[in-house]
């Protein structure tokens, strides 16, 4: 009796050639194990070198925690800081995986909302101080000896994330620049062909339109070639998408630089790391990258006052000489040359900013500013 044997080989059974819990049996055959519907199988997670089976219950609990962190960080304001700090801790941060996820979310928020970078840096400092005070330690999941795992701290994970984002942001900008350069080169080549009277090459069709008519599904009309207007619209859309990728990459890179500076001001990162960042941004004075110049000026505007002391004077003097050269470099736009001049002027005035950058304000401060502005208008008879 096949059904009596647990359904092996039966139409509705769970095993054998006819199994699979329904007609067809092999419906899931060949799909990755992590995508199969059998709840008895452990979920697989891709690591650096291979797949590891994990407990699905633990995975679901971790996902729930990360969703909780996201909801809490979305509500973070200066007024709610202390209350939401406690809520984050109440979620339970007792595994390195949980800590890495939280730090990753803090970075994402700081990079996409640079106005709040100081607030997120303050959250990092508060969490680190709390873990140190309570003696909380985390076991490194990548430790080569699981029996005697390496202990990692909040600051160490944070430093690794800083380095990862710094390198990733640099790579994203380089990739976007290459994409724009390749597109410009292709456009110039097309213009040269037109000027020479050469025939235009056949435009590339979208992948789904390259399907031969014979392969069209029954009752489906073969795809029509695109009109010149449609091709022009598609090309303009591609240009917009390339430019948007560049804007996103630049915004994240500048947000990362600002966040790194705020973390240094909270004593979460060392001076040595800051000097490493500055030296990397100044590594090519002959052919400077404008994104690097902007990031450099942003970083020094944020932390120059803390770095510029007697022990580091030789370093800071060397940076100033490099920046002076950049301020005269005609390959840079006038905007970036003026940025360099502003940094040099700030240093000559003791790193005093012309205008303090506005960050998130408390509701009470907003009301005070409104009252001050109303009072000024009343006295002056206008704004």
C-alpha positions as CSV (number, residue, x, y, z in Angstrom):
1,X,0.0,0.0,0.0
2,X,1.8,3.1,-1.2
3,X,-0.3,5.4,0.9
4,X,0.4,3.3,4.0
5,X,4.2,3.7,3.3
6,X,3.9,7.5,3.9
7,X,2.9,8.3,0.4
8,X,6.2,7.4,-1.2
9,X,5.6,7.5,-5.0
10,X,1.9,8.3,-4.6
11,X,0.3,11.2,-6.4
12,X,-0.4,13.2,-3.3
13,X,2.6,12.1,-1.3
14,X,5.7,14.0,-0.3
15,X,8.4,11.8,-1.8
16,X,9.4,9.5,-4.7
17,X,9.1,10.4,-8.3
18,X,5.3,11.0,-8.0
19,X,5.7,13.0,-4.8
20,X,6.0,16.7,-4.2
21,X,2.7,17.3,-2.5
22,X,0.7,17.6,-5.7
23,X,0.4,16.9,-9.4
24,X,3.6,17.1,-11.2
25,X,5.8,16.1,-8.3
26,X,8.9,17.6,-9.8
27,X,7.5,21.1,-9.9
28,X,10.3,22.4,-7.6
29,X,13.1,20.2,-9.0
30,X,16.2,22.2,-9.8
31,X,15.2,25.2,-7.8
32,X,17.7,26.3,-5.0
33,X,17.0,24.6,-1.8
34,X,16.6,28.0,-0.1
35,X,13.6,28.7,-2.4
36,X,11.7,25.4,-1.9
37,X,8.5,25.5,0.1
38,X,9.3,22.6,2.5
39,X,9.4,24.2,6.0
40,X,11.3,21.2,7.4
41,X,14.4,22.3,5.4
42,X,16.7,24.8,7.0
43,X,17.0,28.1,5.1
44,X,20.3,28.7,3.4
45,X,22.2,31.9,3.6
46,X,25.0,32.9,1.3
47,X,28.3,33.7,3.1
48,X,31.6,34.8,1.7
49,X,32.6,31.3,0.4
50,X,29.6,29.0,0.7
51,X,26.0,28.5,1.9
52,X,25.3,27.8,5.5
53,X,22.1,26.3,6.9
54,X,20.4,28.4,9.6
55,X,17.5,27.9,11.9
56,X,14.4,29.4,10.3
57,X,12.9,30.4,13.6
58,X,16.1,32.3,14.5
59,X,16.1,33.9,11.0
60,X,12.5,35.1,11.4
61,X,13.3,36.5,14.9
62,X,16.3,38.4,13.4
63,X,14.2,39.8,10.5
64,X,11.6,41.0,13.1
65,X,14.3,42.8,15.1
66,X,15.7,44.5,12.0
67,X,12.2,45.7,11.0
68,X,11.8,47.0,14.6
69,X,15.1,48.9,14.4
70,X,14.0,50.4,11.0
71,X,10.7,51.6,12.5
72,X,12.4,53.1,15.5
73,X,15.0,54.9,13.4
74,X,12.3,56.4,11.2
75,X,10.9,58.2,14.2
76,X,14.2,59.5,15.6
77,X,14.3,63.2,16.5
78,X,16.3,65.2,19.1
79,X,13.4,65.2,21.5
80,X,12.7,61.4,21.2
81,X,16.3,60.4,21.3
82,X,16.5,59.0,24.9
83,X,13.2,57.2,24.6
84,X,14.0,55.6,21.3
85,X,17.5,54.6,22.4
86,X,15.9,52.5,25.1
87,X,13.5,51.0,22.6
88,X,16.4,49.9,20.4
89,X,18.0,48.2,23.4
90,X,14.8,46.6,24.3
91,X,14.7,44.8,20.9
92,X,17.6,42.8,22.2
93,X,21.1,43.2,20.7
94,X,22.9,40.0,21.9
95,X,24.3,38.6,18.6
96,X,26.9,40.0,16.2
97,X,24.5,39.5,13.4
98,X,22.0,41.8,15.1
99,X,24.6,44.4,15.8
100,X,25.9,44.4,12.2
101,X,22.3,44.8,10.9
102,X,21.7,47.7,13.2
103,X,24.9,49.5,12.3
104,X,24.1,48.9,8.6
105,X,20.7,50.6,9.1
106,X,22.3,53.5,10.9
107,X,24.7,54.0,8.0
108,X,21.9,53.9,5.4
109,X,19.9,56.5,7.3
110,X,23.0,58.8,7.8
111,X,24.0,58.5,4.1
112,X,20.5,59.1,2.7
113,X,19.6,61.8,5.3
114,X,22.9,63.8,5.8
115,X,21.1,66.6,7.7
116,X,20.6,64.0,10.5
117,X,24.2,62.7,10.4
118,X,25.1,64.2,13.8
119,X,22.0,62.6,15.4
120,X,22.9,59.2,14.0
121,X,26.5,59.6,15.1
122,X,25.2,60.5,18.6
123,X,23.1,57.3,18.6
124,X,26.2,55.2,17.7
125,X,28.2,56.8,20.5
126,X,25.4,56.2,23.0
127,X,25.0,52.5,22.0
128,X,28.8,52.0,22.2
129,X,29.0,53.6,25.6
130,X,26.1,51.5,26.9
131,X,27.7,48.3,25.7
132,X,31.0,49.2,27.3
133,X,29.4,50.2,30.6
134,X,27.5,46.9,30.7
135,X,30.4,44.7,29.5
136,X,28.4,43.5,26.5
137,X,30.6,41.6,24.0
138,X,29.9,39.9,20.7
139,X,31.4,36.8,19.2
140,X,32.7,37.2,15.6
141,X,30.7,34.9,13.4
142,X,33.6,34.8,10.9
143,X,36.1,33.7,13.5
144,X,38.3,30.8,12.2
145,X,38.0,28.9,15.5
146,X,34.3,28.6,16.5
147,X,35.4,27.0,19.8
148,X,37.3,30.1,20.8
149,X,35.7,32.9,18.7
150,X,37.2,36.4,18.5
151,X,35.4,39.0,20.5
152,X,34.3,42.1,18.6
153,X,33.0,45.5,19.8
154,X,30.6,48.0,18.5
155,X,33.5,50.3,17.5
156,X,35.2,47.5,15.5
157,X,32.1,46.7,13.6
158,X,31.5,50.4,13.0
159,X,35.0,50.8,11.7
160,X,34.6,47.9,9.3
161,X,31.4,49.4,8.0
162,X,33.1,52.8,7.5
163,X,35.8,51.2,5.4
164,X,33.3,49.2,3.4
165,X,31.1,52.2,2.6
166,X,34.2,54.4,1.7
167,X,35.5,51.8,-0.8
168,X,32.0,51.0,-2.1
169,X,31.1,54.6,-2.6
170,X,34.4,55.2,-4.5
171,X,33.7,52.2,-6.7
172,X,30.1,53.3,-7.4
173,X,31.2,56.7,-8.6
174,X,34.0,55.3,-10.8
175,X,31.5,52.9,-12.4
176,X,29.0,55.7,-12.9
177,X,31.7,57.9,-14.4
178,X,32.7,55.1,-16.8
179,X,29.1,54.6,-17.9
180,X,28.7,58.3,-18.6
181,X,32.0,58.4,-20.5
182,X,31.2,55.3,-22.6
183,X,27.8,56.8,-23.5
184,X,29.4,60.1,-24.5
185,X,32.0,58.3,-26.6
186,X,29.3,56.3,-28.4
187,X,27.3,59.5,-29.0
188,X,30.4,61.2,-30.5
189,X,31.2,58.2,-32.7
190,X,27.6,58.3,-34.0
191,X,27.9,62.0,-34.8
192,X,31.1,61.4,-36.6
193,X,29.5,58.7,-38.7
194,X,26.7,61.1,-39.6
195,X,29.2,63.8,-40.6
196,X,31.0,61.3,-42.8
197,X,27.8,60.2,-44.5
198,X,28.1,56.6,-43.2
199,X,25.0,54.6,-42.7
200,X,23.6,54.3,-39.2
201,X,24.0,50.9,-37.6
202,X,20.8,49.0,-36.8
203,X,19.6,50.2,-33.4
204,X,19.7,47.6,-30.6
205,X,16.3,46.3,-29.7
206,X,15.3,45.5,-26.2
207,X,16.0,41.9,-25.2
208,X,12.4,40.8,-25.2
209,X,12.1,42.2,-28.8
210,X,14.9,40.1,-30.0
211,X,12.8,37.0,-29.7
212,X,12.1,35.6,-33.2
213,X,8.5,35.6,-34.3
214,X,8.5,31.8,-34.5
215,X,9.1,31.7,-30.7
216,X,6.1,33.9,-29.9
217,X,3.5,32.2,-27.8
218,X,0.4,31.0,-29.5
219,X,-2.0,33.8,-30.1
220,X,0.7,36.4,-29.4
221,X,1.4,38.9,-32.2
222,X,5.1,39.3,-32.9
223,X,6.7,42.5,-31.4
224,X,6.8,45.5,-33.7
225,X,10.1,47.3,-34.3
226,X,10.3,50.5,-32.3
227,X,9.7,53.8,-34.1
228,X,12.3,56.5,-34.2
229,X,10.3,58.5,-31.6
230,X,10.2,55.4,-29.2
231,X,14.0,54.8,-29.7
232,X,14.7,58.5,-28.9
233,X,12.5,58.3,-25.8
234,X,14.3,55.1,-24.7
235,X,17.7,56.8,-25.2
236,X,16.7,59.8,-23.2
237,X,15.4,57.6,-20.4
238,X,18.8,55.8,-20.3
239,X,20.6,59.1,-20.1
240,X,18.4,60.1,-17.2
241,X,18.9,56.8,-15.4
242,X,22.7,57.1,-15.8
243,X,22.8,60.6,-14.5
244,X,20.5,59.6,-11.6
245,X,22.9,56.7,-10.7
246,X,25.8,59.2,-10.6
247,X,23.8,61.6,-8.4
248,X,22.9,58.8,-6.0
249,X,26.5,57.6,-5.8
250,X,27.8,61.2,-5.2
251,X,25.1,61.8,-2.6
252,X,26.0,58.6,-0.7
253,X,29.7,59.3,-0.9
254,X,29.4,62.9,0.5
255,X,26.9,61.6,3.1
256,X,29.5,59.0,4.2
257,X,32.2,61.6,4.5
258,X,30.0,63.8,6.6
259,X,29.0,60.9,8.8
260,X,32.6,59.8,9.2
261,X,33.4,63.3,10.4
262,X,30.6,63.3,12.8
263,X,31.7,59.9,14.2
264,X,35.2,61.3,14.7
265,X,33.8,64.3,16.6
266,X,32.0,61.8,18.9
267,X,35.4,60.0,19.4
268,X,34.1,56.9,17.7
269,X,36.9,57.0,15.1
270,X,40.6,57.8,15.6
271,X,42.7,60.6,14.2
272,X,44.8,58.1,12.3
273,X,41.7,57.0,10.3
274,X,40.8,60.6,9.5
275,X,44.3,61.2,8.2
276,X,44.1,58.0,6.1
277,X,40.8,59.3,4.5
278,X,42.3,62.8,3.8
279,X,45.4,61.3,2.3
280,X,43.3,59.1,0.0
281,X,41.3,62.0,-1.2
282,X,44.5,64.0,-1.9
283,X,46.3,61.0,-3.5
284,X,46.2,62.4,-7.1
285,X,47.0,66.2,-7.0
286,X,48.0,66.3,-10.7
287,X,44.7,64.8,-12.0
288,X,42.2,65.4,-9.2
289,X,38.8,63.9,-9.2
290,X,36.2,66.6,-8.5
291,X,34.1,64.3,-6.3
292,X,37.3,63.6,-4.1
293,X,37.9,67.4,-3.9
294,X,34.4,68.1,-2.7
295,X,34.5,65.2,-0.2
296,X,37.9,66.5,1.1
297,X,36.6,70.0,1.6
298,X,33.5,68.7,3.3
299,X,35.5,66.5,5.7
300,X,38.0,69.3,6.6
301,X,35.2,71.8,7.1
302,X,33.7,69.3,9.6
303,X,36.8,68.1,11.5
304,X,39.6,70.5,10.6
305,X,39.5,72.2,14.0
306,X,39.9,68.9,15.9
307,X,42.7,67.7,13.7
308,X,44.8,70.9,13.5
309,X,46.9,70.8,16.7
310,X,50.6,71.0,17.3
311,X,51.4,67.3,17.0
312,X,49.7,67.1,13.6
313,X,50.9,70.5,12.3
314,X,53.3,69.0,9.7
315,X,50.4,66.9,8.3
316,X,48.0,69.8,8.2
317,X,50.6,72.1,6.6
318,X,51.2,69.5,3.9
319,X,47.4,69.2,3.3
320,X,47.1,73.0,3.1
321,X,49.9,73.1,0.4
322,X,48.1,70.4,-1.6
323,X,44.8,72.3,-1.3
324,X,46.4,75.5,-2.4
325,X,47.6,73.8,-5.5
326,X,44.1,72.5,-6.1
327,X,42.6,76.0,-5.7
328,X,44.8,77.0,-8.7
329,X,44.2,73.9,-10.8
330,X,42.4,74.9,-14.0
331,X,41.2,71.4,-14.7
332,X,38.8,71.8,-11.8
333,X,35.6,73.7,-12.1
334,X,35.5,77.2,-10.5
335,X,33.1,75.8,-7.9
336,X,35.6,73.3,-6.7
337,X,38.5,75.8,-6.7
338,X,36.4,78.1,-4.5
339,X,35.7,75.2,-2.2
340,X,39.4,74.8,-1.7
341,X,39.9,78.5,-1.1
342,X,37.1,78.5,1.5
343,X,38.9,75.6,3.4
344,X,42.2,77.6,3.4
345,X,40.3,80.7,4.6
346,X,38.7,78.7,7.4
347,X,42.0,77.4,8.6
348,X,43.5,80.9,8.6
349,X,40.6,82.0,10.9
350,X,40.9,79.1,13.3
351,X,38.4,76.9,11.5
352,X,35.5,79.2,12.1
353,X,32.7,78.5,9.6
354,X,31.1,81.5,7.9
355,X,27.7,80.0,8.7
356,X,26.9,77.1,10.9
357,X,25.3,74.2,9.1
358,X,21.8,73.6,10.2
359,X,21.0,70.2,11.6
360,X,17.7,68.8,13.1
361,X,16.2,71.1,15.7
362,X,14.1,70.5,18.7
363,X,10.5,71.8,18.6
364,X,11.4,74.3,21.4
365,X,14.2,75.7,19.3
366,X,12.0,76.0,16.2
367,X,9.5,78.0,18.3
368,X,12.2,80.3,19.7
369,X,13.5,81.0,16.2
370,X,10.0,81.8,15.0
371,X,9.5,84.2,17.9
372,X,12.8,85.8,17.3
373,X,12.0,86.3,13.6
374,X,8.5,87.7,14.4
375,X,10.1,90.1,16.9
376,X,12.7,91.3,14.3
377,X,10.0,91.8,11.8
378,X,7.9,93.8,14.3
379,X,10.8,96.1,15.1
380,X,11.9,96.6,11.5
381,X,8.4,96.7,10.0
382,X,9.3,93.9,7.6
383,X,11.4,90.7,7.2
